[in-house]
Amino acid sequence: MPEVRVGVAAVVEDAGRWLVLRRVGAHGAGTWGLPGGHQEFGESPETTAVRETAEETGLTVTATARLGFTDDPMPEAGRHYVTLFLACTVTAGTATILEPDKAAGLAWLTPGELRARDDLFAPLRRFLDEHPGG
């Protein structure tokens, strides 16, 4: 039986801009999304956000707040996620792509710049639509 998985998205902010990665290889390939991934058994959402950001970008971050969640059925990919969004602050490092099989681009964009794009990963698009102030 198909399962609903928990995804965690790290809203890494610096000077009003959010870190986004162009996804490759997985569902949502070619779209821009936040660093993140599956919450593992026994992990808190904060731990997942910190771990995934470090694995994907090399940044050391601190998760500072739970911003909300989205419900993300993806029938075309045979998947369904509940995605938890966490605010994160950079404490060390420079963002680089450490997993080129998962990300082909990296950018820092404001929420307004992200809203203007038509190539966002579905959970990020939904979060921006549902949280107009965020």
C-alpha positions, -999 to +999 in steps of 0.1 A: +000+000+000+014+035-009+025+056+020+025+093+029+061+104+036+073+133+056+096+158+038+114+186+054+123+218+035+149+242+049+141+279+043+177+291+045+175+329+046+203+354+042+197+391+037+161+385+027+169+359+001+162+322+002+186+294-009+171+273-037+185+244-058+175+233-093+164+197-088+177+168-111+172+131-111+142+129-089+105+139-090+104+176-098+135+175-119+142+209-136+123+228-109+137+250-081+132+239-046+146+243-011+173+222+005+156+193+022+146+157+021+130+128+040+127+129+077+144+098+091+131+077+119+139+092+152+149+126+138+132+159+146+122+181+117+149+205+129+176+178+128+164+168+093+167+204+080+202+209+094+214+175+081+199+178+046+212+214+042+247+203+052+246+173+029+233+192-001+251+226+002+279+223+028+263+251+049+260+248+087+226+261+097+205+263+128+168+257+125+150+286+142+113+282+137+086+259+123+069+279+095+041+255+085+035+226+063+020+216+029+001+185+018+017+174-015+001+146-034+021+138-065+001+112-084+022+116-115+052+104-095+033+079-074+042+098-042+025+118-015+043+140+010+035+162+039+063+188+037+074+206+069+090+241+063+116+253+088+133+286+090+171+282+091+199+306+098+234+302+083+261+298+110+291+288+088+301+279+053+295+289+017+267+274-003+279+250-030+264+220-047+276+189-030+252+164-046+253+171-084+231+140-090+204+159-070+210+195-079+223+213-110+220+249-099+220+271-068+206+306-063+196+331-036+162+346-044+137+367-025+102+352-019+089+378-044+113+366-071+103+330-063+066+338-066+072+353-100+088+320-114+068+293-131+094+266-125+092+259-087+090+225-071+053+219-062+057+220-024+076+253-025+049+268-049+021+256-026+039+270+005+044+304-011+008+305-022-005+295+012+018+318+032+017+351+014+038+369+041+065+342+041 
